[in-house]
Structure formats: C-alpha cells, structure tokens
Amino acid sequence: MFKVAVIALMKENKILLQLRDNKLDINYPGFWSLIGGQIEKNETPLSGLEREIKEEITAPVYNIDFVSEILHNQNRYCPKHVIYLFKGNISKDLEDINILEGQKLDLFSYEEFIKLRFPLQVKKFIIKNKNKFFN
C-alpha cells in the first residue's frame, strides 16, 4: 500500500484544482484533483506534500493544516492507499500560477466542485466536511 499527501488549496472560498493529464498510465486520468502526490521513502506526509507542491505549481502556500487520513479503497483507477489530506491557502491570482504538471488549474465554488469528475472517496469526504473547506 502506498501513501499520498494532497492539499485542498483555498482562495476566496474557492478550491484550487488541477485537471490531471489524460494518460492511461496514471491514476485518475482526465479527472480534477487536489495538488499532491505520492510520499517518497523517508518523507513525512507534510514534507512529501511540500515537495509535491513545488513540483506541481508555482505558488506559495500558507496556513497548512492537517485535516484527515483517508483510506482509499482500490478501484479501476487506483490501487488501495492512504491519503493524508491537508488544507492550505494561496494568495496568488490564478493567472499568476504556473502549472508544472497536469493540463490546467482552475478555482471552483462548492456548487461547482460537487459536479466535477473527481476521485470519489476524497470528494465524498470534502462534501461531508464542507464546513472545513468552504465557508
């Protein structure tokens, strides 16, 4: 079982999401997702997340807080793994953030988020805990 750290980045009550590449050899191709990725050997969830942020976007992140550990059950897109979910904030405007992985970035309100093609277990957690992410 592998471990992943992801972060819900918030700006003005919207969540910043990455549209994943549409490659069949990656988990959740063509889905919207949180910023983050696999934790490497000898990394903590937080240090792995900080590395992944630098690898995926060019925006400083502040107020990083741990939210929950989620067990992701195996499905057709991805094997079983543990997800460490964090929340943080960004101050840069969307047009000032360079994406280094994925197809594009966008900001979504809660009403927009619930309609997206998004990994189901994390989506269900965010919806159930809406008040932790959206005001």
N, CA, C and O atoms as CSV, one atom per row, in Angstrom:
chain,resi,resn,atom,element,x,y,z
A,1,MET,N,N,0.855,-1.170,0.000
A,1,MET,CA,C,0.000,0.000,0.000
A,1,MET,C,C,0.904,1.238,0.000
A,1,MET,O,O,1.859,1.326,0.772
A,2,PHE,N,N,0.588,2.176,-0.868
A,2,PHE,CA,C,1.391,3.389,-0.896
A,2,PHE,C,C,0.671,4.525,-0.202
A,2,PHE,O,O,-0.514,4.423,0.115
A,3,LYS,N,N,1.402,5.622,0.034
A,3,LYS,CA,C,0.860,6.760,0.763
A,3,LYS,C,C,0.946,8.003,-0.097
A,3,LYS,O,O,1.906,8.206,-0.840
A,4,VAL,N,N,-0.089,8.837,0.024
A,4,VAL,CA,C,-0.217,10.046,-0.781
A,4,VAL,C,C,-0.542,11.208,0.154
A,4,VAL,O,O,-1.272,11.043,1.132
A,5,ALA,N,N,0.003,12.379,-0.155
A,5,ALA,CA,C,-0.360,13.597,0.561
A,5,ALA,C,C,-0.960,14.565,-0.441
A,5,ALA,O,O,-0.373,14.816,-1.493
A,6,VAL,N,N,-2.127,15.111,-0.122
A,6,VAL,CA,C,-2.793,16.065,-1.002
A,6,VAL,C,C,-3.247,17.266,-0.180
A,6,VAL,O,O,-3.391,17.182,1.040
A,7,ILE,N,N,-3.471,18.386,-0.869
A,7,ILE,CA,C,-3.887,19.588,-0.172
A,7,ILE,C,C,-5.033,20.268,-0.905
A,7,ILE,O,O,-5.017,20.423,-2.126
A,8,ALA,N,N,-6.021,20.664,-0.124
A,8,ALA,CA,C,-7.123,21.481,-0.642
A,8,ALA,C,C,-6.670,22.928,-0.492
A,8,ALA,O,O,-6.647,23.464,0.616
A,9,LEU,N,N,-6.314,23.553,-1.598
A,9,LEU,CA,C,-5.859,24.938,-1.576
A,9,LEU,C,C,-7.043,25.860,-1.796
A,9,LEU,O,O,-7.769,25.736,-2.782
A,10,MET,N,N,-7.230,26.779,-0.873
A,10,MET,CA,C,-8.394,27.651,-0.894
A,10,MET,C,C,-7.989,29.091,-1.195
A,10,MET,O,O,-6.950,29.570,-0.740
A,11,LYS,N,N,-8.829,29.765,-1.970
A,11,LYS,CA,C,-8.670,31.190,-2.246
A,11,LYS,C,C,-10.065,31.781,-2.379
A,11,LYS,O,O,-10.836,31.391,-3.255
A,12,GLU,N,N,-10.381,32.726,-1.500
A,12,GLU,CA,C,-11.674,33.414,-1.549
A,12,GLU,C,C,-12.849,32.431,-1.624
A,12,GLU,O,O,-13.747,32.583,-2.453
A,13,ASN,N,N,-12.827,31.433,-0.753
A,13,ASN,CA,C,-13.885,30.423,-0.631
A,13,ASN,C,C,-14.062,29.563,-1.885
A,13,ASN,O,O,-15.140,29.027,-2.142
A,14,LYS,N,N,-12.994,29.445,-2.646
A,14,LYS,CA,C,-12.981,28.529,-3.790
A,14,LYS,C,C,-11.798,27.588,-3.620
A,14,LYS,O,O,-10.810,27.916,-2.962
A,15,ILE,N,N,-11.917,26.411,-4.226
A,15,ILE,CA,C,-10.870,25.403,-4.120
A,15,ILE,C,C,-10.092,25.347,-5.433
A,15,ILE,O,O,-10.679,25.319,-6.515
A,16,LEU,N,N,-8.766,25.330,-5.323
A,16,LEU,CA,C,-7.892,25.239,-6.494
A,16,LEU,C,C,-7.693,23.767,-6.842
A,16,LEU,O,O,-7.238,22.975,-6.016
A,17,LEU,N,N,-8.038,23.417,-8.070
A,17,LEU,CA,C,-7.903,22.038,-8.528
A,17,LEU,C,C,-7.082,21.967,-9.805
A,17,LEU,O,O,-7.000,22.921,-10.579
A,18,GLN,N,N,-6.483,20.809,-9.992
A,18,GLN,CA,C,-5.672,20.522,-11.172
A,18,GLN,C,C,-6.422,19.509,-12.035
A,18,GLN,O,O,-6.918,18.501,-11.531
A,19,LEU,N,N,-6.502,19.780,-13.331
A,19,LEU,CA,C,-7.040,18.792,-14.258
A,19,LEU,C,C,-5.890,17.867,-14.642
A,19,LEU,O,O,-4.928,18.290,-15.282
A,20,ARG,N,N,-6.000,16.602,-14.244
A,20,ARG,CA,C,-4.920,15.635,-14.482
A,20,ARG,C,C,-4.776,15.352,-15.974
A,20,ARG,O,O,-5.722,15.478,-16.750
A,21,ASP,N,N,-3.561,14.968,-16.342
A,21,ASP,CA,C,-3.318,14.593,-17.731
A,21,ASP,C,C,-4.238,13.443,-18.110
A,21,ASP,O,O,-4.672,12.673,-17.253
A,22,ASN,N,N,-4.528,13.335,-19.386
A,22,ASN,CA,C,-5.406,12.282,-19.882
A,22,ASN,C,C,-4.574,11.127,-20.426
A,22,ASN,O,O,-4.708,10.737,-21.586
A,23,LYS,N,N,-3.710,10.586,-19.563
A,23,LYS,CA,C,-2.828,9.475,-19.920
A,23,LYS,C,C,-3.311,8.223,-19.202
A,23,LYS,O,O,-3.554,8.256,-17.996
A,24,LEU,N,N,-3.448,7.142,-19.915
A,24,LEU,CA,C,-3.984,5.915,-19.326
A,24,LEU,C,C,-3.049,5.269,-18.316
A,24,LEU,O,O,-3.486,4.400,-17.562
A,25,ASP,N,N,-1.769,5.663,-18.271
A,25,ASP,CA,C,-0.821,5.048,-17.347
A,25,ASP,C,C,-0.732,5.778,-16.004
A,25,ASP,O,O,0.137,5.460,-15.192
A,26,ILE,N,N,-1.622,6.760,-15.755
A,26,ILE,CA,C,-1.644,7.441,-14.459
A,26,ILE,C,C,-2.969,7.167,-13.754
A,26,ILE,O,O,-3.946,6.763,-14.383
A,27,ASN,N,N,-2.990,7.389,-12.454
A,27,ASN,CA,C,-4.230,7.253,-11.686
A,27,ASN,C,C,-5.170,8.404,-12.023
A,27,ASN,O,O,-4.734,9.551,-12.128
A,28,TYR,N,N,-6.423,8.113,-12.189
A,28,TYR,CA,C,-7.474,9.100,-12.454
A,28,TYR,C,C,-7.165,10.017,-13.643
A,28,TYR,O,O,-7.166,11.238,-13.487
A,29,PRO,N,N,-6.905,9.461,-14.809
A,29,PRO,CA,C,-6.640,10.316,-15.977
A,29,PRO,C,C,-7.861,11.155,-16.337
A,29,PRO,O,O,-8.986,10.656,-16.368
A,30,GLY,N,N,-7.625,12.437,-16.608
A,30,GLY,CA,C,-8.694,13.328,-17.014
A,30,GLY,C,C,-9.636,13.765,-15.906
A,30,GLY,O,O,-10.654,14.399,-16.184
A,31,PHE,N,N,-9.325,13.446,-14.663
A,31,PHE,CA,C,-10.134,13.872,-13.515
A,31,PHE,C,C,-9.575,15.188,-12.976
A,31,PHE,O,O,-8.400,15.497,-13.176
A,32,TRP,N,N,-10.411,15.950,-12.299
A,32,TRP,CA,C,-9.951,17.071,-11.494
A,32,TRP,C,C,-9.428,16.490,-10.194
A,32,TRP,O,O,-9.961,15.491,-9.710
A,33,SER,N,N,-8.394,17.094,-9.616
A,33,SER,CA,C,-7.846,16.565,-8.367
A,33,SER,C,C,-7.198,17.670,-7.549
A,33,SER,O,O,-6.992,18.791,-8.015
A,34,LEU,N,N,-6.886,17.310,-6.316
A,34,LEU,CA,C,-6.139,18.200,-5.441
A,34,LEU,C,C,-4.667,18.169,-5.829
A,34,LEU,O,O,-4.216,17.245,-6.506
A,35,ILE,N,N,-3.931,19.166,-5.405
A,35,ILE,CA,C,-2.479,19.194,-5.610
A,35,ILE,C,C,-1.858,18.198,-4.640
A,35,ILE,O,O,-2.255,18.137,-3.476
A,36,GLY,N,N,-0.891,17.422,-5.105
A,36,GLY,CA,C,-0.213,16.477,-4.221
A,36,GLY,C,C,0.261,15.265,-4.982
A,36,GLY,O,O,0.243,15.239,-6.212
A,37,GLY,N,N,0.686,14.256,-4.239
A,37,GLY,CA,C,1.167,13.042,-4.875
A,37,GLY,C,C,1.764,12.087,-3.867
A,37,GLY,O,O,1.587,12.232,-2.658
A,38,GLN,N,N,2.472,11.113,-4.392
A,38,GLN,CA,C,2.995,10.021,-3.592
A,38,GLN,C,C,4.114,10.480,-2.665
A,38,GLN,O,O,4.987,11.259,-3.046
A,39,ILE,N,N,4.060,9.972,-1.437
A,39,ILE,CA,C,5.098,10.252,-0.443
A,39,ILE,C,C,6.256,9.300,-0.697
A,39,ILE,O,O,6.056,8.092,-0.826
A,40,GLU,N,N,7.457,9.839,-0.767
A,40,GLU,CA,C,8.642,9.021,-1.004
A,40,GLU,C,C,9.186,8.465,0.310
A,40,GLU,O,O,8.855,8.949,1.391
A,41,LYS,N,N,10.020,7.446,0.193
A,41,LYS,CA,C,10.631,6.817,1.363
A,41,LYS,C,C,11.354,7.888,2.182
A,41,LYS,O,O,12.019,8.760,1.623
A,42,ASN,N,N,11.223,7.817,3.487
A,42,ASN,CA,C,11.847,8.729,4.448
A,42,ASN,C,C,11.237,10.132,4.453
A,42,ASN,O,O,11.808,11.033,5.067
A,43,GLU,N,N,10.102,10.348,3.793
A,43,GLU,CA,C,9.399,11.622,3.875
A,43,GLU,C,C,8.234,11.494,4.849
A,43,GLU,O,O,7.616,10.435,4.965
A,44,THR,N,N,7.948,12.574,5.538
A,44,THR,CA,C,6.716,12.638,6.320
A,44,THR,C,C,5.611,13.058,5.358
A,44,THR,O,O,5.910,13.539,4.265
A,45,PRO,N,N,4.345,12.891,5.732
A,45,PRO,CA,C,3.284,13.391,4.854
A,45,PRO,C,C,3.445,14.879,4.533
A,45,PRO,O,O,3.232,15.283,3.389
A,46,LEU,N,N,3.816,15.700,5.520
A,46,LEU,CA,C,3.966,17.133,5.275
A,46,LEU,C,C,5.151,17.448,4.367
A,46,LEU,O,O,5.026,18.275,3.463
A,47,SER,N,N,6.285,16.812,4.587
A,47,SER,CA,C,7.448,17.094,3.719
A,47,SER,C,C,7.199,16.590,2.304
A,47,SER,O,O,7.633,17.221,1.339
A,48,GLY,N,N,6.504,15.459,2.166
A,48,GLY,CA,C,6.147,14.962,0.837
A,48,GLY,C,C,5.198,15.920,0.138
A,48,GLY,O,O,5.330,16.173,-1.059
A,49,LEU,N,N,4.240,16.451,0.889
A,49,LEU,CA,C,3.303,17.419,0.323
A,49,LEU,C,C,4.030,18.687,-0.125
A,49,LEU,O,O,3.772,19.192,-1.217
A,50,GLU,N,N,4.926,19.201,0.700
A,50,GLU,CA,C,5.663,20.419,0.344
A,50,GLU,C,C,6.474,20.214,-0.935
A,50,GLU,O,O,6.544,21.110,-1.776
A,51,ARG,N,N,7.083,19.040,-1.084
A,51,ARG,CA,C,7.826,18.726,-2.307
A,51,ARG,C,C,6.887,18.679,-3.508
A,51,ARG,O,O,7.189,19.238,-4.562
A,52,GLU,N,N,5.740,18.005,-3.344
A,52,GLU,CA,C,4.772,17.886,-4.440
A,52,GLU,C,C,4.234,19.258,-4.870
A,52,GLU,O,O,4.048,19.499,-6.063
A,53,ILE,N,N,3.987,20.141,-3.927
A,53,ILE,CA,C,3.514,21.483,-4.272
A,53,ILE,C,C,4.527,22.167,-5.172
A,53,ILE,O,O,4.157,22.752,-6.190
A,54,LYS,N,N,5.810,22.100,-4.805
A,54,LYS,CA,C,6.873,22.724,-5.613
A,54,LYS,C,C,6.981,22.083,-6.995
A,54,LYS,O,O,7.319,22.756,-7.968
A,55,GLU,N,N,6.694,20.783,-7.083
A,55,GLU,CA,C,6.774,20.078,-8.362
A,55,GLU,C,C,5.581,20.361,-9.270
A,55,GLU,O,O,5.679,20.184,-10.484
A,56,GLU,N,N,4.457,20.797,-8.703
A,56,GLU,CA,C,3.233,20.927,-9.498
A,56,GLU,C,C,2.795,22.354,-9.798
A,56,GLU,O,O,2.230,22.608,-10.862
A,57,ILE,N,N,3.041,23.296,-8.881
A,57,ILE,CA,C,2.604,24.677,-9.122
A,57,ILE,C,C,3.657,25.664,-8.619
A,57,ILE,O,O,4.509,25.319,-7.801
A,58,THR,N,N,3.583,26.893,-9.120
A,58,THR,CA,C,4.498,27.956,-8.705
A,58,THR,C,C,3.746,28.988,-7.869
A,58,THR,O,O,3.582,30.135,-8.284
A,59,ALA,N,N,3.299,28.576,-6.711
A,59,ALA,CA,C,2.582,29.489,-5.827
A,59,ALA,C,C,2.936,29.168,-4.384
A,59,ALA,O,O,2.932,28.002,-3.988
A,60,PRO,N,N,3.239,30.185,-3.601
A,60,PRO,CA,C,3.468,29.921,-2.176
A,60,PRO,C,C,2.169,29.515,-1.493
A,60,PRO,O,O,1.098,30.044,-1.793
A,61,VAL,N,N,2.285,28.574,-0.578
A,61,VAL,CA,C,1.134,28.058,0.165
A,61,VAL,C,C,1.353,28.380,1.634
A,61,VAL,O,O,2.454,28.196,2.152
A,62,TYR,N,N,0.333,28.851,2.300
A,62,TYR,CA,C,0.458,29.184,3.715
A,62,TYR,C,C,-0.720,28.614,4.500
A,62,TYR,O,O,-1.712,28.162,3.928
A,63,ASN,N,N,-0.583,28.648,5.819
A,63,ASN,CA,C,-1.606,28.105,6.736
A,63,ASN,C,C,-1.928,26.641,6.432
A,63,ASN,O,O,-3.097,26.267,6.335
A,64,ILE,N,N,-0.906,25.829,6.285
A,64,ILE,CA,C,-1.121,24.401,6.011
A,64,ILE,C,C,-1.507,23.696,7.307
A,64,ILE,O,O,-0.780,23.749,8.299
A,65,ASP,N,N,-2.664,23.035,7.281
A,65,ASP,CA,C,-3.160,22.282,8.430
A,65,ASP,C,C,-3.559,20.881,7.995
A,65,ASP,O,O,-4.134,20.694,6.922
A,66,PHE,N,N,-3.251,19.897,8.835
A,66,PHE,CA,C,-3.680,18.524,8.587
A,66,PHE,C,C,-5.182,18.427,8.853
A,66,PHE,O,O,-5.674,18.942,9.857
A,67,VAL,N,N,-5.905,17.767,7.953
A,67,VAL,CA,C,-7.352,17.615,8.104
A,67,VAL,C,C,-7.718,16.181,8.471
A,67,VAL,O,O,-8.447,15.957,9.437
A,68,SER,N,N,-7.216,15.205,7.705
A,68,SER,CA,C,-7.632,13.827,7.962
A,68,SER,C,C,-6.756,12.837,7.201
A,68,SER,O,O,-6.068,13.188,6.243
A,69,GLU,N,N,-6.806,11.612,7.654
A,69,GLU,CA,C,-6.211,10.483,6.949
A,69,GLU,C,C,-7.376,9.677,6.387
A,69,GLU,O,O,-8.304,9.329,7.118
A,70,ILE,N,N,-7.329,9.383,5.102
A,70,ILE,CA,C,-8.416,8.673,4.436
A,70,ILE,C,C,-7.858,7.405,3.803
A,70,ILE,O,O,-6.840,7.446,3.111
A,71,LEU,N,N,-8.524,6.282,4.042
A,71,LEU,CA,C,-8.142,5.038,3.373
A,71,LEU,C,C,-8.874,4.991,2.045
A,71,LEU,O,O,-10.104,4.970,2.003
A,72,HIS,N,N,-8.120,4.976,0.976
A,72,HIS,CA,C,-8.702,4.911,-0.367
A,72,HIS,C,C,-8.774,3.447,-0.773
A,72,HIS,O,O,-7.746,2.780,-0.893
A,73,ASN,N,N,-9.965,2.956,-0.980
A,73,ASN,CA,C,-10.141,1.570,-1.406
A,73,ASN,C,C,-9.816,1.436,-2.881
A,73,ASN,O,O,-10.054,2.352,-3.667
A,74,GLN,N,N,-9.282,0.309,-3.240
A,74,GLN,CA,C,-8.898,0.049,-4.621
A,74,GLN,C,C,-10.098,0.143,-5.553
A,74,GLN,O,O,-11.195,-0.307,-5.220
A,75,ASN,N,N,-9.875,0.739,-6.736
A,75,ASN,CA,C,-10.901,0.768,-7.778
A,75,ASN,C,C,-10.212,0.678,-9.133
A,75,ASN,O,O,-9.005,0.443,-9.190
A,76,ARG,N,N,-10.944,0.859,-10.213
A,76,ARG,CA,C,-10.360,0.678,-11.546
A,76,ARG,C,C,-9.310,1.728,-11.883
A,76,ARG,O,O,-8.499,1.526,-12.786
A,77,TYR,N,N,-9.318,2.853,-11.162
A,77,TYR,CA,C,-8.355,3.918,-11.442
A,77,TYR,C,C,-7.101,3.830,-10.595
A,77,TYR,O,O,-6.050,4.327,-11.000
A,78,CYS,N,N,-7.188,3.210,-9.428
A,78,CYS,CA,C,-6.100,3.347,-8.473
A,78,CYS,C,C,-6.115,2.216,-7.446
A,78,CYS,O,O,-7.183,1.814,-6.986
A,79,PRO,N,N,-4.921,1.690,-7.078
A,79,PRO,CA,C,-4.873,0.669,-6.038
A,79,PRO,C,C,-5.131,1.263,-4.652
A,79,PRO,O,O,-5.163,2.482,-4.483
A,80,LYS,N,N,-5.311,0.397,-3.682
A,80,LYS,CA,C,-5.566,0.802,-2.303
A,80,LYS,C,C,-4.380,1.610,-1.768
A,80,LYS,O,O,-3.224,1.246,-1.988
A,81,HIS,N,N,-4.674,2.711,-1.062
A,81,HIS,CA,C,-3.615,3.515,-0.472
A,81,HIS,C,C,-4.163,4.435,0.615
A,81,HIS,O,O,-5.376,4.566,0.779
A,82,VAL,N,N,-3.260,5.064,1.349
A,82,VAL,CA,C,-3.618,6.013,2.398
A,82,VAL,C,C,-3.411,7.422,1.848
A,82,VAL,O,O,-2.395,7.715,1.217
A,83,ILE,N,N,-4.401,8.293,2.103
A,83,ILE,CA,C,-4.320,9.694,1.679
A,83,ILE,C,C,-4.254,10.555,2.933
A,83,ILE,O,O,-5.105,10.448,3.816
A,84,TYR,N,N,-3.238,11.408,3.004
A,84,TYR,CA,C,-3.138,12.410,4.069
A,84,TYR,C,C,-3.643,13.711,3.468
A,84,TYR,O,O,-3.028,14.268,2.559
A,85,LEU,N,N,-4.764,14.188,3.982
A,85,LEU,CA,C,-5.412,15.368,3.431
A,85,LEU,C,C,-5.102,16.588,4.287
A,85,LEU,O,O,-5.311,16.583,5.500
A,86,PHE,N,N,-4.604,17.623,3.641
A,86,PHE,CA,C,-4.290,18.892,4.283
A,86,PHE,C,C,-5.154,19.987,3.660
A,86,PHE,O,O,-5.755,19.805,2.601
A,87,LYS,N,N,-5.196,21.111,4.336
A,87,LYS,CA,C,-5.844,22.305,3.796
A,87,LYS,C,C,-4.857,23.448,3.913
A,87,LYS,O,O,-4.107,23.534,4.886
A,88,GLY,N,N,-4.857,24.327,2.920
A,88,GLY,CA,C,-3.981,25.492,2.949
A,88,GLY,C,C,-4.575,26.606,2.124
A,88,GLY,O,O,-5.658,26.474,1.553
A,89,ASN,N,N,-3.857,27.695,2.072
A,89,ASN,CA,C,-4.325,28.857,1.331
A,89,ASN,C,C,-3.271,29.322,0.343
A,89,ASN,O,O,-2.073,29.123,0.545
A,90,ILE,N,N,-3.741,29.946,-0.728
A,90,ILE,CA,C,-2.858,30.597,-1.688
A,90,ILE,C,C,-3.329,32.039,-1.835
A,90,ILE,O,O,-4.507,32.343,-1.643
A,91,SER,N,N,-2.401,32.915,-2.175
A,91,SER,CA,C,-2.784,34.311,-2.369
A,91,SER,C,C,-2.623,34.751,-3.818
A,91,SER,O,O,-3.212,35.753,-4.225
A,92,LYS,N,N,-1.845,34.028,-4.592
A,92,LYS,CA,C,-1.650,34.394,-5.996
A,92,LYS,C,C,-2.948,34.257,-6.780
A,92,LYS,O,O,-3.762,33.372,-6.511
A,93,ASP,N,N,-3.128,35.138,-7.747
A,93,ASP,CA,C,-4.245,35.002,-8.673
A,93,ASP,C,C,-3.978,33.834,-9.612
A,93,ASP,O,O,-2.824,33.499,-9.879
A,94,LEU,N,N,-5.026,33.223,-10.106
A,94,LEU,CA,C,-4.921,32.040,-10.955
A,94,LEU,C,C,-4.000,32.269,-12.147
A,94,LEU,O,O,-3.188,31.406,-12.481
A,95,GLU,N,N,-4.123,33.422,-12.786
A,95,GLU,CA,C,-3.301,33.700,-13.970
A,95,GLU,C,C,-1.819,33.886,-13.641
A,95,GLU,O,O,-0.983,33.904,-14.544
A,96,ASP,N,N,-1.489,34.024,-12.353
A,96,ASP,CA,C,-0.092,34.181,-11.934
A,96,ASP,C,C,0.529,32.880,-11.447
A,96,ASP,O,O,1.678,32.870,-11.006
A,97,ILE,N,N,-0.211,31.791,-11.522
A,97,ILE,CA,C,0.289,30.488,-11.089
A,97,ILE,C,C,0.634,29.659,-12.323
A,97,ILE,O,O,-0.206,29.454,-13.200
A,98,ASN,N,N,1.854,29.195,-12.381
A,98,ASN,CA,C,2.255,28.302,-13.470
A,98,ASN,C,C,2.012,26.871,-13.029
A,98,ASN,O,O,2.358,26.486,-11.912
A,99,ILE,N,N,1.419,26.093,-13.910
A,99,ILE,CA,C,1.203,24.676,-13.635
A,99,ILE,C,C,2.367,23.897,-14.237
A,99,ILE,O,O,2.726,24.092,-15.398
A,100,LEU,N,N,2.951,23.012,-13.433
A,100,LEU,CA,C,4.106,22.236,-13.865
A,100,LEU,C,C,3.738,20.783,-14.160
A,100,LEU,O,O,4.522,20.058,-14.774
A,101,GLU,N,N,2.554,20.355,-13.728
A,101,GLU,CA,C,2.017,19.025,-14.025
A,101,GLU,C,C,0.531,19.164,-14.298
A,101,GLU,O,O,-0.121,20.053,-13.751
A,102,GLY,N,N,-0.002,18.302,-15.129
A,102,GLY,CA,C,-1.430,18.332,-15.430
A,102,GLY,C,C,-1.742,19.242,-16.607
A,102,GLY,O,O,-0.855,19.870,-17.186
A,103,GLN,N,N,-3.045,19.299,-16.952
A,103,GLN,CA,C,-3.481,20.067,-18.112
A,103,GLN,C,C,-3.742,21.529,-17.790
A,103,GLN,O,O,-3.384,22.414,-18.567
A,104,LYS,N,N,-4.371,21.783,-16.634
A,104,LYS,CA,C,-4.670,23.156,-16.256
A,104,LYS,C,C,-5.101,23.217,-14.806
A,104,LYS,O,O,-5.365,22.192,-14.178
A,105,LEU,N,N,-5.171,24.442,-14.277
A,105,LEU,CA,C,-5.661,24.727,-12.936
A,105,LEU,C,C,-6.920,25.571,-13.054
A,105,LEU,O,O,-7.097,26.314,-14.019
A,106,ASP,N,N,-7.799,25.447,-12.051
A,106,ASP,CA,C,-8.953,26.333,-12.001
A,106,ASP,C,C,-9.462,26.383,-10.564
A,106,ASP,O,O,-9.198,25.485,-9.764
A,107,LEU,N,N,-10.194,27.445,-10.255
A,107,LEU,CA,C,-10.818,27.633,-8.945
A,107,LEU,C,C,-12.302,27.317,-9.052
A,107,LEU,O,O,-12.953,27.695,-10.026
A,108,PHE,N,N,-12.845,26.614,-8.038
A,108,PHE,CA,C,-14.233,26.189,-8.070
A,108,PHE,C,C,-14.927,26.511,-6.750
A,108,PHE,O,O,-14.364,26.318,-5.673
A,109,SER,N,N,-16.149,27.000,-6.854
A,109,SER,CA,C,-17.003,27.156,-5.684
A,109,SER,C,C,-17.472,25.760,-5.263
A,109,SER,O,O,-17.272,24.790,-5.994
A,110,TYR,N,N,-18.091,25.662,-4.096
A,110,TYR,CA,C,-18.624,24.379,-3.640
A,110,TYR,C,C,-19.646,23.833,-4.633
A,110,TYR,O,O,-19.630,22.644,-4.950
A,111,GLU,N,N,-20.525,24.690,-5.119
A,111,GLU,CA,C,-21.565,24.256,-6.061
A,111,GLU,C,C,-20.963,23.716,-7.353
A,111,GLU,O,O,-21.496,22.775,-7.941
A,112,GLU,N,N,-19.867,24.300,-7.791
A,112,GLU,CA,C,-19.175,23.810,-8.991
A,112,GLU,C,C,-18.419,22.519,-8.688
A,112,GLU,O,O,-18.429,21.583,-9.488
A,113,PHE,N,N,-17.764,22.474,-7.526
A,113,PHE,CA,C,-16.969,21.312,-7.131
A,113,PHE,C,C,-17.792,20.029,-7.129
A,113,PHE,O,O,-17.332,19.006,-7.634
A,114,ILE,N,N,-18.996,20.063,-6.573
A,114,ILE,CA,C,-19.775,18.825,-6.430
A,114,ILE,C,C,-20.197,18.235,-7.773
A,114,ILE,O,O,-20.627,17.083,-7.824
A,115,LYS,N,N,-20.085,18.991,-8.853
A,115,LYS,CA,C,-20.457,18.500,-10.186
A,115,LYS,C,C,-19.270,17.946,-10.982
A,115,LYS,O,O,-19.455,17.417,-12.077
A,116,LEU,N,N,-18.057,18.065,-10.438
A,116,LEU,CA,C,-16.853,17.690,-11.184
A,116,LEU,C,C,-16.575,16.195,-11.162
A,116,LEU,O,O,-16.985,15.479,-10.248
A,117,ARG,N,N,-15.879,15.752,-12.176
A,117,ARG,CA,C,-15.334,14.388,-12.210
A,117,ARG,C,C,-14.092,14.427,-11.325
A,117,ARG,O,O,-13.074,15.013,-11.693
A,118,PHE,N,N,-14.185,13.796,-10.154
A,118,PHE,CA,C,-13.198,13.923,-9.088
A,118,PHE,C,C,-13.109,12.591,-8.359
A,118,PHE,O,O,-14.133,11.921,-8.227
A,119,PRO,N,N,-11.938,12.168,-7.874
A,119,PRO,CA,C,-11.840,10.902,-7.138
A,119,PRO,C,C,-12.894,10.822,-6.029
A,119,PRO,O,O,-12.949,11.685,-5.152
A,120,LEU,N,N,-13.719,9.789,-6.076
A,120,LEU,CA,C,-14.948,9.721,-5.290
A,120,LEU,C,C,-14.749,9.751,-3.779
A,120,LEU,O,O,-15.466,10.478,-3.091
A,121,GLN,N,N,-13.801,8.987,-3.239
A,121,GLN,CA,C,-13.678,8.937,-1.780
A,121,GLN,C,C,-13.275,10.282,-1.195
A,121,GLN,O,O,-13.786,10.664,-0.142
A,122,VAL,N,N,-12.386,11.002,-1.837
A,122,VAL,CA,C,-11.980,12.318,-1.350
A,122,VAL,C,C,-13.114,13.314,-1.573
A,122,VAL,O,O,-13.363,14.169,-0.722
A,123,LYS,N,N,-13.797,13.212,-2.700
A,123,LYS,CA,C,-14.936,14.097,-2.962
A,123,LYS,C,C,-16.005,13.921,-1.888
A,123,LYS,O,O,-16.525,14.907,-1.365
A,124,LYS,N,N,-16.337,12.672,-1.553
A,124,LYS,CA,C,-17.329,12.413,-0.509
A,124,LYS,C,C,-16.881,13.000,0.828
A,124,LYS,O,O,-17.695,13.553,1.567
A,125,PHE,N,N,-15.586,12.880,1.140
A,125,PHE,CA,C,-15.079,13.424,2.401
A,125,PHE,C,C,-15.220,14.948,2.421
A,125,PHE,O,O,-15.655,15.514,3.424
A,126,ILE,N,N,-14.862,15.609,1.337
A,126,ILE,CA,C,-14.959,17.067,1.281
A,126,ILE,C,C,-16.415,17.507,1.385
A,126,ILE,O,O,-16.718,18.474,2.084
A,127,ILE,N,N,-17.317,16.814,0.704
A,127,ILE,CA,C,-18.741,17.162,0.785
A,127,ILE,C,C,-19.259,16.968,2.205
A,127,ILE,O,O,-19.962,17.830,2.733
A,128,LYS,N,N,-18.918,15.843,2.827
A,128,LYS,CA,C,-19.364,15.567,4.197
A,128,LYS,C,C,-18.817,16.601,5.175
A,128,LYS,O,O,-19.477,16.931,6.160
A,129,ASN,N,N,-17.615,17.114,4.913
A,129,ASN,CA,C,-16.950,18.073,5.782
A,129,ASN,C,C,-16.861,19.450,5.138
A,129,ASN,O,O,-15.862,20.154,5.289
A,130,LYS,N,N,-17.894,19.819,4.431
A,130,LYS,CA,C,-17.934,21.079,3.684
A,130,LYS,C,C,-17.475,22.276,4.514
A,130,LYS,O,O,-16.747,23.135,4.015
A,131,ASN,N,N,-17.893,22.334,5.770
A,131,ASN,CA,C,-17.554,23.475,6.617
A,131,ASN,C,C,-16.057,23.588,6.913
A,131,ASN,O,O,-15.601,24.665,7.295
A,132,LYS,N,N,-15.281,22.520,6.752
A,132,LYS,CA,C,-13.843,22.577,6.949
A,132,LYS,C,C,-13.127,23.201,5.745
A,132,LYS,O,O,-11.980,23.633,5.856
A,133,PHE,N,N,-13.809,23.244,4.602
A,133,PHE,CA,C,-13.194,23.719,3.370
A,133,PHE,C,C,-13.839,24.989,2.818
A,133,PHE,O,O,-13.143,25.912,2.396
A,134,PHE,N,N,-15.154,25.029,2.825
A,134,PHE,CA,C,-15.895,26.159,2.252
A,134,PHE,C,C,-16.643,26.873,3.366
A,134,PHE,O,O,-17.240,26.226,4.226
A,135,ASN,N,N,-16.617,28.191,3.358
A,135,ASN,CA,C,-17.347,28.973,4.386
A,135,ASN,C,C,-18.791,29.147,3.994
A,135,ASN,O,O,-19.559,29.772,4.726
